[in-house]
Amino acid sequence: MNTPSELKYTKDHEWIKIEGNVATIGITDFAQGELGDIVYVDVDTVDDDLEGGAVFGSVEAVKTVSDLFLPIAGKVIEFNSELEAQPELLNTDPYGDGWIIKLELADGADHSELLTAEEYQAIIG
């Protein structure tokens, strides 16, 4: 199971990469493996200010739909438009071309719930 050490993770199987006041967010390799073949990604929260833990979209796989939870408070500033034509990027490259959104972090956003790669690995076994 691929869990890059430079990223932070959530118990809901999202990853987050923080660069300055902008974060890139996607789902983990573990999550895409559990979901199976992803056929659609729905994000209709661009330009919305959301609290950490809020649903920012959903991922549809062949047999299930799963909500996507925001790891940290902020404003959704970009959706990866490549996913409209190629939702399978979440399966083939979850930490690269399969990123889902970019988020402008809220002032004082709480990082305390974010997990290190080692902590996340302990959760998923």
C-alpha distance (Angstrom), angle and dihedral (degrees) to the residues before:
residue distance angle dihedral
M1 . . .
N2 3.80 . .
T3 3.83 113.7 .
P4 3.83 111.1 162.7
S5 3.81 110.2 -144.5
E6 3.83 94.8 -142.2
L7 3.82 91.7 65.8
K8 3.81 131.8 76.1
Y9 3.81 122.4 -133.8
T10 3.80 142.7 -156.5
K11 3.78 133.0 -139.9
D12 3.83 85.4 -115.6
H13 3.83 90.3 64.4
E14 3.78 99.6 -106.7
W15 3.80 123.1 132.1
I16 3.79 126.4 -147.2
K17 3.79 132.0 -162.5
I18 3.80 113.3 -165.6
E19 3.82 118.5 -156.8
G20 3.80 112.4 173.1
N21 3.80 106.6 -49.9
V22 3.84 94.9 -24.8
A23 3.79 124.6 85.2
T24 3.79 129.0 -165.5
I25 3.81 113.8 -147.9
G26 3.78 134.6 -166.9
I27 3.78 142.1 142.2
T28 3.78 123.5 -80.7
D29 3.78 128.1 -107.5
F30 3.81 87.3 -111.2
A31 3.83 91.4 54.2
Q32 3.79 95.1 49.6
G33 3.81 89.6 48.1
E34 3.81 91.4 52.4
L35 3.82 92.7 46.5
G36 3.80 95.8 48.2
D37 3.79 122.5 -156.5
I38 3.81 108.4 10.8
V39 3.79 113.4 -145.0
Y40 3.83 104.6 171.6
V41 3.80 140.1 19.6
D42 3.82 118.7 -160.2
V43 3.81 120.4 -165.5
D44 3.80 117.3 161.0
T45 3.81 97.7 158.9
V46 3.83 100.8 89.5
D47 3.84 108.7 139.6
D48 3.83 90.8 17.6
D49 3.81 123.0 126.6
L50 3.81 107.4 -137.1
E51 3.77 137.0 -179.1
G52 3.78 121.8 -121.5
G53 3.81 109.0 -86.0
A54 3.82 94.0 29.1
V55 3.80 119.6 132.0
F56 3.82 109.0 -106.1
G57 3.81 98.9 175.7
S58 3.77 144.5 -41.3
V59 3.77 141.2 -104.3
E60 3.79 120.7 -139.9
A61 3.78 119.2 -153.7
V62 3.81 126.8 -178.6
K63 3.82 93.1 -88.7
T64 3.83 105.9 20.7
V65 3.79 148.5 24.9
S66 3.80 119.9 -134.6
D67 3.81 128.6 -167.4
L68 3.80 119.3 -126.8
F69 3.81 116.0 -133.9
L70 3.80 124.6 -152.7
P71 3.82 109.5 -120.1
I72 3.81 93.8 -153.2
A73 3.82 138.7 11.1
G74 3.78 119.4 -87.3
K75 3.80 149.1 98.8
V76 3.80 119.3 -64.9
I77 3.81 103.2 -127.6
E78 3.81 103.7 169.8
F79 3.80 141.7 20.4
N80 3.80 118.9 -155.6
S81 3.82 98.1 -111.6
E82 3.83 90.5 -167.4
L83 3.82 86.4 75.6
E84 3.81 91.4 65.7
A85 3.80 91.0 69.9
Q86 3.81 97.9 23.4
P87 3.82 111.7 33.6
E88 3.81 87.4 157.7
L89 3.83 87.8 76.8
L90 3.81 84.5 85.5
N91 3.81 87.4 63.4
T92 3.79 99.3 40.1
D93 3.82 101.8 37.6
P94 3.84 110.6 11.0
Y95 3.84 94.3 162.8
G96 3.81 97.1 40.8
D97 3.80 128.0 28.1
G98 3.82 89.3 3.0
W99 3.82 95.9 70.6
I100 3.80 111.2 133.5
I101 3.82 111.2 -158.2
K102 3.78 144.1 -0.2
L103 3.78 117.2 -135.6
E104 3.78 131.6 -161.1
L105 3.79 102.9 -140.6
A106 3.79 118.8 -121.5
D107 3.81 116.7 -119.3
G108 3.79 107.7 -88.4
A109 3.81 93.0 8.3
D110 3.80 110.2 -178.0
H111 3.81 113.2 -112.6
S112 3.81 94.8 174.3
E113 3.82 95.9 100.2
L114 3.81 94.3 53.4
L115 3.79 116.0 107.8
T116 3.78 130.6 -142.2
A117 3.81 118.4 -124.2
E118 3.82 89.0 -101.2
E119 3.83 93.0 51.1
Y120 3.80 91.0 47.8
Q121 3.82 91.8 48.5
A122 3.82 88.8 53.4
I123 3.82 90.1 55.5
I124 3.81 96.5 49.0
G125 3.80 93.8 40.0
